[in-house]
Amino acid sequence: MLSANIVSRQNLFESAEDAQDIVLDKGAAEGLRPGLGVIDESGVIIGKIVEVKDHSARACLTTSTNCQLPAAIINNTKTIGLAEGELGLTIKMNYIPQLEEINQGDIIITSGLGGDIPRGLVIGRVAQVNKQSNEIWQDVTIEPLSSWHSLTIVSVILP
């Protein structure tokens, strides 16, 4: 694990999409690469590295439309799906079979499927279950359990 300072949260002259990223003061020279997970001091995942330079890295936040994480719901069936940022405000977990029983308050974690992000990092809590009877899939709205707005230091999970 590598600690890094957040040196930038957004640039007012860039697009709203870029405002969903943070810039860290560590980069390739310190072993960072795209796809690594970024966590807060309590171990909650807040994003993943998407771009690396020699001594800096850009991470998309879990609420960013650019951020996708393989995820699992801690429930009786250990439901898996894909957690994706939505409008920089919240997170959606998509592609959940209709028959899966999901409850408000269930905890969402990283599934560990694919990539460098390990299983078991908390993403958030189910805030709303969105189920339509004429659809194959259901999705859930996830409330993040970390607020990146007040963070100054994060940790990057190295392989």
C-alpha positions in Angstrom: 0.0 0.0 0.0 1.2 3.5 -0.8 0.1 6.7 0.8 -0.5 9.7 -1.5 -1.6 13.3 -1.1 -4.5 14.7 -3.1 -3.0 17.7 -4.9 -6.1 18.5 -7.0 -9.8 17.8 -6.9 -11.0 19.5 -10.0 -10.1 22.2 -12.4 -12.8 24.8 -13.0 -11.6 25.2 -16.6 -12.1 21.5 -17.5 -15.3 19.7 -18.2 -17.6 18.5 -15.5 -16.5 14.9 -16.2 -12.9 15.9 -15.2 -14.3 17.3 -11.9 -15.0 13.7 -10.9 -11.3 12.9 -10.7 -8.5 13.5 -8.1 -4.8 14.0 -8.8 -2.3 12.3 -6.5 1.3 13.3 -5.9 2.6 9.8 -6.6 3.1 8.1 -10.0 4.9 5.5 -12.1 8.2 6.2 -10.3 6.5 5.0 -7.1 4.9 1.9 -8.8 1.5 3.2 -9.7 -0.3 2.1 -12.8 -3.8 2.3 -14.2 -6.4 0.0 -12.6 -5.1 0.1 -9.0 -7.6 0.9 -6.3 -7.6 4.0 -4.2 -9.0 3.9 -0.6 -9.6 6.3 2.3 -8.2 6.0 5.8 -10.9 3.5 6.8 -10.3 1.2 3.8 -13.4 2.2 1.8 -12.7 2.3 -1.9 -13.1 5.8 -3.3 -11.8 5.3 -6.9 -9.2 3.8 -9.2 -6.1 5.0 -11.0 -6.9 5.8 -14.7 -3.8 7.8 -15.8 -0.2 7.8 -14.6 2.7 10.1 -15.2 6.2 9.9 -13.6 5.3 11.6 -10.3 1.6 12.0 -10.4 -1.6 10.0 -11.1 -5.2 10.7 -11.9 -7.9 8.6 -10.2 -11.6 8.6 -11.1 -13.9 8.6 -8.1 -16.4 5.8 -7.6 -19.2 8.3 -8.4 -17.5 9.3 -11.7 -19.2 8.2 -14.9 -15.7 6.9 -16.0 -15.4 4.5 -13.0 -16.6 0.9 -13.2 -15.8 -1.7 -10.5 -16.8 -5.4 -10.5 -18.9 -5.6 -7.3 -20.8 -8.0 -5.0 -23.6 -7.5 -2.6 -23.3 -9.0 0.8 -26.5 -11.0 0.9 -27.6 -14.6 1.0 -26.6 -15.3 -2.6 -23.5 -13.0 -2.8 -24.9 -11.3 -5.9 -22.4 -9.9 -8.4 -22.7 -7.0 -10.8 -21.0 -3.9 -12.1 -20.8 -0.7 -10.0 -20.7 2.4 -12.1 -20.5 6.1 -11.1 -23.5 8.1 -12.0 -23.4 11.9 -12.7 -20.7 12.4 -10.1 -23.2 12.0 -7.3 -23.9 8.4 -6.7 -23.2 4.9 -7.8 -25.4 2.3 -9.6 -24.9 -1.4 -9.6 -26.2 -2.8 -12.9 -26.9 -6.2 -14.4 -28.4 -7.9 -11.4 -30.8 -10.8 -12.2 -34.4 -10.0 -11.4 -34.7 -13.1 -9.1 -32.0 -11.9 -6.8 -33.3 -10.6 -3.4 -31.7 -7.2 -2.7 -32.6 -5.1 0.3 -32.1 -1.4 1.2 -29.1 -1.2 3.5 -27.2 -4.2 2.0 -23.4 -3.6 1.8 -21.7 -3.5 -1.6 -18.1 -4.6 -1.8 -15.5 -5.1 -4.6 -15.9 -8.6 -6.1 -12.2 -9.1 -7.0 -13.2 -10.3 -10.5 -10.8 -9.0 -13.1 -8.2 -6.3 -12.6 -6.0 -5.4 -9.7 -8.6 -4.4 -7.1 -9.0 -7.1 -4.4 -12.3 -8.6 -3.2 -13.8 -7.2 0.0 -13.3 -3.4 -0.2 -16.5 -1.6 0.8 -18.0 0.5 -2.0 -21.2 1.6 -0.2 -24.7 0.7 0.9 -27.8 0.0 -1.1 -29.9 3.1 -1.0 -32.6 2.1 -3.4 -33.6 -1.1 -5.4 -34.8 -0.4 -8.9 -36.8 -3.3 -10.2 -39.1 -3.3 -13.3 -41.3 -6.4 -13.9 -40.7 -6.2 -17.7 -36.9 -6.2 -17.5 -34.4 -9.0 -17.3 -32.1 -7.1 -14.9 -32.6 -4.9 -11.9 -30.2 -2.3 -10.6 -29.5 -0.6 -7.3 -28.5 2.9 -6.3 -25.5 2.8 -3.9 -24.8 5.4 -1.3 -21.0 5.8 -1.0 -19.7 5.3 2.5 -16.8 7.8 2.1 -16.8 11.5 1.2 -13.7 12.4 -0.8 -14.4 16.1 -0.4 -12.7 16.3 2.9 -9.8 13.9 2.2 -6.3 15.1 1.8 -4.4 11.7 2.0 -5.4 8.4 0.4 -3.8 5.0 -0.1 -3.3 3.2 -3.3 -3.4 -0.6 -3.2 -0.3 -2.0 -4.9 -0.3 -5.5 -6.4 
